[in-house]
Amino acid sequence: MALGKEGSSLNAELNRLAGTTGKANQGAANAYASTTGKGLIGALNIKASASRQPNDFKGLNAVCNEIAGTTGKEAVVALRSINV
């Protein structure tokens, strides 16, 4: 298990969490959330709560903090704190 690396990009963190390499943000987020065809925000919101409806979707920073169990962090910083 490992945490993300300081200075890593959002794309690198999404791929790390998804166990993929080279995917664009949307593809990595869908792989991480076990969804297909969702946008970045949609996939991450489904990862956070499978029953969440689009009108209740949180923004990028908020949903990444929810997934990571953190508050007030930028999305990439929150994702770096997830141990996989």
TIVEX-745591 format. One record per residue (C-alpha): residue in one letter; x, y, z negated; residue number from 1. Coordinates in nm, 2 decimals. Layout:
<lumdos>
lumdo type=A	px=X	py=Y	pz=Z	seq=NUM
...
</lumdos>
This chain:
<lumdos>
lumdo type=M	px=0.00	py=0.00	pz=0.00	seq=1
lumdo type=A	px=0.12	py=0.35	pz=0.08	seq=2
lumdo type=L	px=0.02	py=0.71	pz=0.06	seq=3
lumdo type=G	px=0.06	py=0.95	pz=0.36	seq=4
lumdo type=K	px=0.37	py=1.14	pz=0.42	seq=5
lumdo type=E	px=0.42	py=1.51	pz=0.33	seq=6
lumdo type=G	px=0.39	py=1.72	pz=0.65	seq=7
lumdo type=S	px=0.20	py=1.45	pz=0.85	seq=8
lumdo type=S	px=-0.06	py=1.57	pz=1.09	seq=9
lumdo type=L	px=-0.44	py=1.50	pz=1.06	seq=10
lumdo type=N	px=-0.40	py=1.27	pz=1.36	seq=11
lumdo type=A	px=-0.12	py=1.07	pz=1.19	seq=12
lumdo type=E	px=-0.32	py=1.03	pz=0.88	seq=13
lumdo type=L	px=-0.63	py=0.92	pz=1.06	seq=14
lumdo type=N	px=-0.43	py=0.66	pz=1.25	seq=15
lumdo type=R	px=-0.26	py=0.55	pz=0.92	seq=16
lumdo type=L	px=-0.59	py=0.50	pz=0.75	seq=17
lumdo type=A	px=-0.74	py=0.32	pz=1.05	seq=18
lumdo type=G	px=-0.44	py=0.09	pz=1.09	seq=19
lumdo type=T	px=-0.39	py=0.22	pz=1.45	seq=20
lumdo type=T	px=-0.13	py=0.41	pz=1.64	seq=21
lumdo type=G	px=-0.16	py=0.66	pz=1.92	seq=22
lumdo type=K	px=-0.54	py=0.71	pz=1.90	seq=23
lumdo type=A	px=-0.68	py=1.06	pz=1.93	seq=24
lumdo type=N	px=-0.85	py=1.20	pz=1.62	seq=25
lumdo type=Q	px=-1.20	py=1.09	pz=1.73	seq=26
lumdo type=G	px=-1.09	py=0.73	pz=1.81	seq=27
lumdo type=A	px=-0.89	py=0.69	pz=1.49	seq=28
lumdo type=A	px=-1.18	py=0.82	pz=1.29	seq=29
lumdo type=N	px=-1.42	py=0.58	pz=1.46	seq=30
lumdo type=A	px=-1.18	py=0.29	pz=1.39	seq=31
lumdo type=Y	px=-1.14	py=0.40	pz=1.03	seq=32
lumdo type=A	px=-1.52	py=0.42	pz=0.98	seq=33
lumdo type=S	px=-1.59	py=0.11	pz=1.18	seq=34
lumdo type=T	px=-1.82	py=0.31	pz=1.41	seq=35
lumdo type=T	px=-1.81	py=0.37	pz=1.79	seq=36
lumdo type=G	px=-1.89	py=0.67	pz=1.99	seq=37
lumdo type=K	px=-1.92	py=0.91	pz=1.70	seq=38
lumdo type=G	px=-1.75	py=1.25	pz=1.69	seq=39
lumdo type=L	px=-1.48	py=1.31	pz=1.43	seq=40
lumdo type=I	px=-1.71	py=1.47	pz=1.18	seq=41
lumdo type=G	px=-1.98	py=1.21	pz=1.24	seq=42
lumdo type=A	px=-1.75	py=0.91	pz=1.19	seq=43
lumdo type=L	px=-1.60	py=1.05	pz=0.87	seq=44
lumdo type=N	px=-1.94	py=1.13	pz=0.73	seq=45
lumdo type=I	px=-2.05	py=0.77	pz=0.80	seq=46
lumdo type=K	px=-1.73	py=0.65	pz=0.63	seq=47
lumdo type=A	px=-1.82	py=0.85	pz=0.33	seq=48
lumdo type=S	px=-2.19	py=0.75	pz=0.32	seq=49
lumdo type=A	px=-2.33	py=0.50	pz=0.57	seq=50
lumdo type=S	px=-2.68	py=0.64	pz=0.52	seq=51
lumdo type=R	px=-2.59	py=1.00	pz=0.56	seq=52
lumdo type=Q	px=-2.80	py=1.17	pz=0.83	seq=53
lumdo type=P	px=-2.65	py=1.42	pz=1.08	seq=54
lumdo type=N	px=-2.84	py=1.72	pz=0.93	seq=55
lumdo type=D	px=-2.66	py=1.64	pz=0.60	seq=56
lumdo type=F	px=-2.31	py=1.60	pz=0.75	seq=57
lumdo type=K	px=-2.03	py=1.78	pz=0.55	seq=58
lumdo type=G	px=-1.76	py=1.97	pz=0.72	seq=59
lumdo type=L	px=-1.41	py=1.83	pz=0.78	seq=60
lumdo type=N	px=-1.25	py=1.94	pz=0.45	seq=61
lumdo type=A	px=-1.55	py=1.85	pz=0.24	seq=62
lumdo type=V	px=-1.59	py=1.50	pz=0.38	seq=63
lumdo type=C	px=-1.22	py=1.42	pz=0.37	seq=64
lumdo type=N	px=-1.22	py=1.53	pz=0.00	seq=65
lumdo type=E	px=-1.52	py=1.31	pz=-0.06	seq=66
lumdo type=I	px=-1.35	py=1.01	pz=0.10	seq=67
lumdo type=A	px=-1.03	py=1.07	pz=-0.09	seq=68
lumdo type=G	px=-1.20	py=1.15	pz=-0.43	seq=69
lumdo type=T	px=-1.04	py=1.49	pz=-0.44	seq=70
lumdo type=T	px=-1.17	py=1.84	pz=-0.44	seq=71
lumdo type=G	px=-1.06	py=2.17	pz=-0.28	seq=72
lumdo type=K	px=-0.79	py=2.03	pz=-0.06	seq=73
lumdo type=E	px=-0.74	py=2.07	pz=0.31	seq=74
lumdo type=A	px=-0.85	py=1.77	pz=0.51	seq=75
lumdo type=V	px=-0.51	py=1.63	pz=0.59	seq=76
lumdo type=V	px=-0.39	py=1.68	pz=0.23	seq=77
lumdo type=A	px=-0.69	py=1.49	pz=0.10	seq=78
lumdo type=L	px=-0.63	py=1.21	pz=0.35	seq=79
lumdo type=R	px=-0.26	py=1.18	pz=0.25	seq=80
lumdo type=S	px=-0.37	py=1.10	pz=-0.10	seq=81
lumdo type=I	px=-0.55	py=0.78	pz=0.01	seq=82
lumdo type=N	px=-0.35	py=0.47	pz=-0.07	seq=83
lumdo type=V	px=-0.39	py=0.19	pz=0.19	seq=84
</lumdos>
